[in-house]
Amino acid sequence: MATSAEYGLGEFAFPRGWFMIAGSEEATTKPIPLRFFGQDMVLYRGETGTPHLVEAYCPHMGAHLAKNTTSYIVRDGEQVQGDSIRCPFHGWRFGPDGKCDDIPYSEKFIPKAACLKTFHIVERAGIIWMWHCPEGLEPQWELPNFGGHWNEPGWVNWKIDFMGDLNCHGIEIVDNMADFGHFVPIHGAKDFTYFANEFKGHIVHQYYSAGHRTLTTNPEDQLVLDTWYEGPGFLQSEMGGAYPSFIMIANTPIDDGKVRCWHALMVKVHDGSRETTDADRAAAFEYQEMSRLAFAQDVEIWDNKRDCFNPLAIPQDGPYGKVRIWYKQFYNPRDRAGDFQKRVNGLTVTMDKRPAGKTSAAG
């Protein structure tokens, strides 16, 4: 399990950006323990329906807020009240701002230091997202709306596929953005016509056009993808194939050199002019399963490879080096991000067999 320092990424062990921490269904009035960015946390949903993420340990005597089943506070269903959470040990209650707002046996005195650290989270598209910044700064860019496809007529919302906790650094995952060579043996691509990367500030795109063993209907069809990262934490992709679809793949650091991965896919099953049927949903989830199995091929590699600090790359591999320079901006102070962006911004074409005059997503 190699660390960020061993990869030479920068000043920080953990990156800046938006990261998935849980599916929406996991956030309930029963607090759950989580660990990300080397910190123990607790996720719960207040009685108002709003999710909250706080540090795991009570400042009073260090009890874990979620790892308890025997306290009467837990057994009596009194741990979450409104948007506040009670410690199962002594019943100290903390509001959504992290400040203690009640000590059952101390009506007149609450220490000013009785506070929990809180974390910036947003619930969107059936997922709980967290903004992480090692400098403690507010979000630098907005969380995207995932193509506007969540609850869009004609589209079937994704379900969340948990892909495991990997003893692998996130850079090994993001390397795939430049990895032209793996698409044929790992993902079943064939008859490539185009592969390129475009670096635009905190965003990196992968433009791809190729046939596919399972995801296209006719032998001559091309699977056309615009795939991108907005920051280091999750991939999005607009895909044209047997069904138009939208992919999300997330990787979030648990500890330095260990990540948790998820996969999800929204599928367009009709034009939105009619009701979506059970048959439509079944077809969408079957298509999602094919996508999950394709991603599982990557996961198996990442879970079993050794750490790769310096790829032995050839020109036909794709721009691994540029991806790694782009990635470094998130491990260094925000005011240095432009230094890394200037070194890579622009379009890099690895392969282009398109007929003259024909363009792809790259323009």
N, C-alpha and C positions, 0 to 999 in steps of 0.2 A: 504494500500500500504506500505509494510514493506521495510526497507532499508537494504543495505548490512551490515551496522554496527549491525543491529538487528539480522541478521543471523550469526554474528561473523565471517565474511569472511576474514577480514584483514584490511590493512591500507587504501585501496582505495575504493571509492564509485563505480567505474566502472572498468571493467576488461580489461586485455590485450588480444589482438587477432585480427583476421580478422572478419569483420562483414558486412553483406549485408546492403546497405542503399537504393537501388532503383533498379528497372528493367532498362535495357539499354534504352528502349523506352521512359523512363521518362526524360532522359537527352537530352535536345534540346537547341537551341539558345534562348529559352525563359526561363530565370532562374526560378527555383522553390525553395520555402522555405522548409527546413527540420529541424528536431530537433532530435538529438541523443546525448547521453552522457551528458545530461544537458546543451547542447550548441545549439544555433540557428545557422544554416548553410544555404548556398545557393549552389545548384547544377546547373551547366549549361554545355553545350557542345559548345566548340569553333567552329569557322568556319572551322578549320582544321579537325574537327571530334573528337577531344580529349576532354573527360569530365574533369571538374574541380570542386573541392569542396572547398569553402572558408567560412570564418566566415560571419555572416549575416549583420553586421552593419558597415557602413562607419566610419572610424576613424575621419573624418572631423567634422560631427555634428550628427552622430548616426543614419542616415536614414537606413532603411532596404532595401537591394539591390534587393529583389525579390517581396516584398509586395507592388506593385505599378502598377496601370493600367492607370493613368491619366497624368503622366509626358510626355512631348513631346519626351524625349529621348526614352521612352518605345513605345509611339504611332508611332514614326517615324522609329522604328526598328533599333535604333542605340545603344542599350544597350550592345550587344555583338559585338565586333570588333576584328577579328582574334581570338586570345585566351584570349583577355582581356575583362573585364566587367566594365561598367560605372555605377556610382551611379545615380539613377534617380533624386536626389535632386539638386546637383550642377554640375553633369557631371564629377566628378573626375573618372579617369579610372585606373584600376589596372590590371597589367599583370598576367600571370599564376604563377609567383613567388610571387605574393601578393604585389609587390611594385607598388606604384602609378607611372604611366608613362606619364600621361597627365592631366593637369588642364586647361580647355578651356580658362579661363580668367587670367592665370598666365603662360606666356610662359617661363620665366626665373627662376622661383623658385618653387620647389617642396620639401616640408619638408621631411627630412629623416624618420621621424616617420609616414609618410603616407603609412602605410602597412596594408594589411589584413593577418590574419592568414590563412594558407593553410593547407589542410589535404591530407595525402597519400592515394590515391585511385588507383584501378586497375579495368579495365573492362574485364570480362571473363565470358563466357558461358551465355551471355545475361543478365548479372547482374553487377551492380556497387558495388565493395567491398571497404571497408575502413579499413586500419590498425589503431587500437587505442591502445595507450600505455600511461598510466597515468604518466609514467616517461619521456615521450617524446623520447623514444628510437626507432631506426629503426626496421623493422620487424624481429622477432626472428626466424620465419620459413616461408617457401614459401607458397603462396596461391596454393592450389591443382588444378589439371586440370580436376577434376570430372570424373575420370575413362577414360578420353580421348574420351568420348562418344559424346561431343558436335560436331555437323557436321560430325560425323562418319557415313560412308555408312551403311544403314540398320537401323539406329536409327532415331527416330523422336525427335527433340529438344523439351525441355520443354517449357511450358508457365508458367508465374508466377502467383500463386494464393495468393492474399493478404488475410491473415487470421485474421487481426484485431490488435488493440492496447489493450493490456491486463494489468489490474492493478495487476500484478503478477511479482514476481522477477524471473530472469532467472534460479536460482537454482531449482525452482519448476518444470521447464521444463526439465532441465538436469537430475533431479531425475529419469526420465523415463528410463534412461540407465540401471538402476538396478532393475526396477519395474517389476519383473516377474508376480506378482499377477494380474496386470490390463489387461493383454493381452486377457484373455478369456471374461470377461464381457464388456470391452470397444472395443476391436478390432476384436472379433469374432474368435480368435484362438481356436484350438481344437487339441487333441491328441498330446500334446507336447512330444518331444523326447530329446530336449537339450536346455539349457539356461545357459550362462556363460558370464562373463566380464573379459576383459584383460586390464590392465593399463600399458601403455608404454610411460613414459615421459609426453609430452603434449597431448597425444592421449589416448582415452579410447574406447575400442571396446565392442560391445554387439554381442554375437554369439547366434543364434536362429534357431531352426528347429521345425516346428509344422504344422499341417493342418490348413485350414482356411475356413470359411463359403462361401466367395465370390471370393477370389483371387487364388484359385486352381481349376483345371478342374475336376479331379477325386477324389472321397472320400479318396483314399489311398495316394494321393499326399501330399508332405511336402513343405511348404514355407520355403526356406532356406535363411537366411539373415546374412550378415556381416555388422553391423551398427557401425559407429564410429563418434566421435567428434575429430577434430584437433583444440584444443582450445575450448573456451566456446560458440562460436557464431553460429555454424551451424553443423547440423547432415548430414552425407552422408550414403547411404546404397546401396550396391549391392544386388539385390533381384532376386531370381529365382522363377518363378511362371508360370501362363499361358503365360506370356511374360517375358523375361529377362528385367529388368528395373533398373534405378538408381534414387534414391530419394535424394532430398535435402530439409531440413527443417531449416529455419533460425530464430533466435531470437536476436534482437538488442535492447539494453537499450535506451529508450527515456529519461527518468529520472530515478533516483534511485528507483527501485521497480515498474517500468512500462516498458513494452517491446512491440515491434512491431514484428509480426510473418508473415512468408511467407512459402509457400510449392511449390515444383516443382518436376516433374517426367519426365525423359527421358525413352523412350521405344524402345526396339529392335523389329522391325516388320518383318525383313527378314535378310538374310545373307549378304546383301550388293552387291549381284551379279546382281541386277536389279534396275530400278528406283522406288523410293517411290511414291505411288499413293495417291490420295485423300482418297481412302478407307483405306489405311494404316494409314494415319494421323488421320482419324476419329476414327479408332480403338484405336490408341495410346491415343488420348485425352479422349476417353471413359474410358480407363484404368487409366489415370491420375485422372479423376473425381472420380473413386472408391477409389483411394489412398487419394485424398483430403478429401473425406467424412470420411474415416477412421481417418485421422488426426484431422478433425473437432470434433470427439468424445473426443480427448484429450483437444482441445481448450475449449470446453464447460465446462469441469471439471476445468481447470485452471482459467477460467474467473469467476467462482462462488465459488471456495473453499476459506477457510480462510488460512492465512499464516501458514505454518507448520515449526516451528523452530526446533523441535525435533520429528521426526517420531516415533510413537509407533510401532516399527518394530519387527517382529518375524523372525527366521532364514530362513523361506521359502520365505520371501519377496524379497530377493536379497540384495546385499551389498550397501544399501543407504549410510551408513557411509563412505565407501571408496570413493564413487562418490563425496560426499561433501568435503572430504579431498583433493581429486584430484582437485576439482573445486577451492579450496582456492589459489592454486598456481598463479592464474591469478589476484588475488586481493592483492597481496603482491609484494614487490620488486623482480625484475627478478632474482637477485642473491640468492634469497631464494627458488626458484622453486624446486630445487633438494631436499630440506628438506621435502616437501610434497610428491614428487614423490617416495622417498625412503620408505615412509610409506604405499604405496599402490601398487607399481609396481608388476606385476605378474598376474596369472590367478586365478579367483575365479569362481568355478562351483556351480551353484545353483541347477540345476537339470540335470540328465543324465540317460536316459533310452535307449540309443543306444545299439544295439547288440554288443557283445564283439568283439573287433578288428575293429569296424567301427568308423571313425573319422568324424568330422565336420570341419567347418572353423577354429575352435580353434586348430586343429591338434590332 
